[in-house]
């Protein structure tokens, strides 16, 4: 499957007193072109409860996903609005902003779209540059991300296919 049409929705604020799905306010989305890879692994916590000399119960919790996202190059809008860089200058005291992320995956017959409600960077983008050789390759900007459950509804992601209620507007 392929990935394209990544859109970033900066989180403006979260009103934790709301529990009806309206706690999150997102800024106008912007495109993050040049998607190369998105690798996310489900993150779960589990605990076995022992009683009566046996494994009596298993407790589990869905903590979302974590992994990496790589682009040919992060655009200036991402560097400014999410990383907090000013004119390309990175400052160690700047705290990255949380965001929502939408994307489209291709290669299946349904052309699905996904929205991750609350994404945090867990590591700044890697810097990789190589010398020219007799073959061409593109080094991308790779960053570590974590898609967490929303604080109000605990939703982690929304996956939509053509005909589903939010498919047409998911990337906007």
C-alpha positions as CSV (number, residue, x, y, z in Angstrom):
1,X,0.0,0.0,0.0
2,X,1.1,3.6,-0.7
3,X,0.7,6.7,1.3
4,X,-0.1,10.2,0.1
5,X,-2.0,13.4,0.9
6,X,-0.7,13.9,4.4
7,X,-2.4,16.8,6.1
8,X,-1.4,18.2,9.5
9,X,-4.0,19.8,11.8
10,X,-2.2,21.8,14.6
11,X,-4.0,21.4,17.9
12,X,-5.0,24.9,19.1
13,X,-6.4,23.8,22.4
14,X,-8.0,21.0,24.4
15,X,-10.8,21.7,26.9
16,X,-10.7,18.7,29.2
17,X,-14.0,19.7,30.8
18,X,-15.8,18.7,27.7
19,X,-16.6,15.0,27.1
20,X,-18.9,15.2,24.1
21,X,-16.3,15.1,21.4
22,X,-15.8,18.8,21.1
23,X,-12.9,19.3,23.5
24,X,-10.3,19.5,20.7
25,X,-9.9,22.6,18.5
26,X,-7.7,22.3,15.4
27,X,-6.1,25.0,13.3
28,X,-6.5,25.1,9.6
29,X,-4.8,22.0,8.1
30,X,-1.8,22.2,5.9
31,X,-0.2,19.7,3.5
32,X,3.0,17.8,4.3
33,X,4.0,16.7,0.8
34,X,6.7,14.2,0.0
35,X,5.5,11.3,2.1
36,X,7.9,8.3,1.9
37,X,6.9,6.0,4.8
38,X,4.7,5.8,7.8
39,X,5.4,2.9,10.2
40,X,3.1,2.7,13.2
41,X,2.9,-0.1,15.7
42,X,0.0,-0.5,18.1
43,X,0.9,0.2,21.7
44,X,-0.9,-1.7,24.5
45,X,-0.3,-2.1,28.2
46,X,-1.2,-5.3,29.9
47,X,-1.2,-6.6,33.4
48,X,-2.0,-10.1,34.6
49,X,-3.9,-10.3,37.9
50,X,-3.2,-13.4,39.9
51,X,-5.6,-15.0,42.4
52,X,-6.5,-18.4,43.6
53,X,-3.0,-19.6,42.5
54,X,-3.7,-18.9,38.8
55,X,-3.7,-16.1,36.3
56,X,-7.1,-14.9,37.3
57,X,-7.7,-12.0,34.9
58,X,-5.9,-10.0,32.2
59,X,-6.2,-6.2,32.1
60,X,-5.3,-4.4,28.8
61,X,-5.3,-0.8,27.6
62,X,-5.0,0.6,24.1
63,X,-2.4,3.4,24.3
64,X,-2.5,4.2,20.6
65,X,0.4,3.9,18.1
66,X,4.0,4.8,17.9
67,X,6.5,4.8,15.1
68,X,8.1,6.9,12.4
69,X,7.1,9.1,9.6
70,X,9.5,10.0,6.8
71,X,9.3,12.7,4.2
72,X,11.6,13.7,1.4
73,X,11.8,17.0,3.3
74,X,9.8,18.6,6.0
75,X,8.3,21.8,4.7
76,X,8.7,25.2,6.3
77,X,5.1,25.2,7.5
78,X,5.7,22.0,9.6
79,X,9.0,23.4,10.9
80,X,7.3,26.6,12.0
81,X,3.8,25.5,13.1
82,X,4.7,22.2,14.8
83,X,8.4,22.3,15.6
84,X,8.4,26.0,16.5
85,X,11.5,26.8,14.4
86,X,11.8,30.4,13.3
87,X,13.4,31.1,9.9
88,X,14.9,27.6,10.0
89,X,16.5,28.1,13.4
90,X,16.0,25.3,16.0
91,X,16.1,26.2,19.7
92,X,16.5,23.6,22.4
93,X,13.9,25.2,24.6
94,X,11.1,25.1,22.0
95,X,8.4,22.6,22.7
96,X,6.8,20.9,19.6
97,X,3.0,21.3,19.2
98,X,0.6,18.4,19.2
99,X,-1.4,17.8,16.0
100,X,-3.9,15.7,14.2
101,X,-2.8,13.9,11.1
102,X,-4.8,12.7,8.1
103,X,-3.5,10.7,5.2
104,X,-4.7,8.5,2.3
105,X,-3.4,5.1,1.6
106,X,-3.5,3.6,-1.9
107,X,-3.1,0.2,-3.3
108,X,-6.2,-1.3,-1.9
109,X,-9.5,-1.2,-3.9
110,X,-11.1,1.1,-1.4
111,X,-8.5,4.0,-1.3
112,X,-8.9,4.5,2.5
113,X,-8.3,7.6,4.5
114,X,-7.2,7.8,8.1
115,X,-7.3,10.6,10.8
116,X,-5.1,10.3,13.9
117,X,-6.7,12.6,16.5
118,X,-3.7,13.4,18.8
119,X,-0.1,13.1,17.6
120,X,3.0,14.1,19.5
121,X,6.6,14.1,18.3
122,X,8.7,11.9,20.5
123,X,12.0,12.8,18.8
124,X,13.0,15.6,16.5
125,X,13.6,14.8,12.9
126,X,16.8,13.0,12.1
127,X,19.4,14.7,9.9
128,X,20.7,12.4,7.2
129,X,22.8,13.6,4.3
130,X,25.1,11.5,2.1
131,X,27.7,12.3,-0.4
132,X,27.0,11.9,-4.1
133,X,28.0,8.5,-5.6
134,X,27.5,6.8,-8.9
135,X,23.9,6.1,-8.0
136,X,21.1,8.4,-6.9
137,X,19.2,8.1,-3.7
138,X,17.0,10.5,-1.6
139,X,17.6,10.9,2.1
140,X,14.4,11.8,3.9
141,X,13.6,13.6,7.1
142,X,12.4,10.9,9.6
143,X,10.7,11.7,12.9
144,X,9.4,9.6,15.7
145,X,5.7,10.1,16.5
146,X,3.1,8.8,18.9
147,X,-0.6,8.8,18.1
148,X,-2.4,8.9,21.5
149,X,-6.1,8.5,22.5
150,X,-8.0,11.8,22.7
151,X,-8.3,13.1,26.2
152,X,-12.1,13.5,26.0
153,X,-13.5,10.6,24.0
154,X,-10.4,8.3,24.0
155,X,-10.7,7.8,20.2
156,X,-7.3,7.1,18.6
157,X,-8.0,7.1,14.9
158,X,-10.8,7.2,12.3
159,X,-10.6,5.1,9.1
160,X,-13.0,5.9,6.3
161,X,-13.8,4.5,2.8
162,X,-15.7,6.0,-0.1
163,X,-19.4,6.3,1.0
164,X,-18.5,6.6,4.7
165,X,-19.8,9.8,6.4
166,X,-16.5,11.6,6.7
167,X,-14.6,10.3,3.7
168,X,-15.0,13.3,1.5
169,X,-14.0,15.9,4.2
170,X,-11.4,13.8,6.1
171,X,-8.4,15.5,4.5
172,X,-9.8,19.0,4.9
